């Protein structure tokens, strides 16, 4: 499989008919998974939409060691 040009959300339906997602890297690695399943596809896609919107404003924070390292 050829690597994707961007990271992407892989949406799938489980055997019990609930929906889930995985955030995949360009290299095909799993970066994140949904914490709980969704009863329907619109709910799953809305959660992804909200996450993408919120993450555009997210900042990096960390413990005291992380915060003391000055890397651009």
Residue pairs with C-beta under 8 A, 6 or more apart in sequence:
1 28
3 26
3 27
3 28
4 24
4 26
4 28
5 26
6 26
7 23
7 24
7 25
7 26
7 31
8 23
8 24
9 21
9 22
9 23
9 24
9 48
10 21
10 22
10 23
10 24
11 19
11 20
11 21
11 41
11 44
11 45
11 48
12 19
12 20
12 21
12 22
13 19
13 20
13 41
14 20
14 37
18 37
18 38
18 39
19 37
19 38
19 39
19 40
19 41
19 43
19 44
20 33
20 34
20 37
20 38
20 44
21 33
21 34
21 44
21 47
21 48
22 30
22 31
22 32
22 33
22 34
23 30
23 31
23 32
23 33
24 30
24 31
25 31
34 44
34 47
38 44
38 47
61 67
